[in-house]
Amino acid sequence: MRTLYIECKMGAAGDMLMASLYELLEDKQGFLDTMNGLGLSGVRLEVQKSSSCGIAGTHMKVTVHGEEEHEPAEGHDHDHEHHHATPRHIADLINGLKLPEKVKGQARAVYRAIAEAEARAHGCPVGDVHFHEVGALDAVADVTGVCYALYLLQPERIVVSPIHVGSGTVRCAHGVMPVPAPATAVLLTGVPIYGGAIQGE
């Protein structure tokens, strides 16, 4: 059985997961060409060799108009228009991408799960949810890239380790939140997780 095992000792950031799956692909250039031809305004993926703790790896650099997105610094209002997208806006954006229908369906399902978690955390209808960080164009690239890589790999089974969520607090669009943040905690309901000495997500 073709099994994909995902180790989440350091969580599961979108660009990190996409880079890991990219390394398993036979046609790496084909994947990059497809992702860079999606028509996401100003979005570009670039593969960079990197090293962490002396271990070689791959960094999937996702830029929007030449800049990588980062967590907002303290006291800084990151007020880009694409940071405040509705679930309908994201679904329409995904629908227009040049990807197989199965991939687009999985990407929409990811955002639907996030929207439902956000709605529960904020106590509002799903239609009233406004995505912040996860609504940014680089995050759309992360989500669709992971879904597309999984589509190409076609694993028969996916096994995921317990997820290390970190500890302490994290700064996000709504201010300082505990780790895991409320919507993240909803998404992880029923999923084996653990914390540790690492501060932040």
Secondary structure, 3 states (H helix, E strand, C coil): CCEEEECCCCCCCHHHHHHHHHHHCCCHHHHHHHHHCCCCCCEEEEEEEEEECCEEEEEEEEEECCEECCCCCCCCCCCCHHHCECHHHHHHHHHCCCCCHHHHHHHHHHHHHHHHHHHHHHCCCHHHCCECHHHCHHHHHHHHHHHHHHHHHCCCEEEECCEECCECEEEECCEEEECCCHHHHHHCCCCCEECCCCEEC
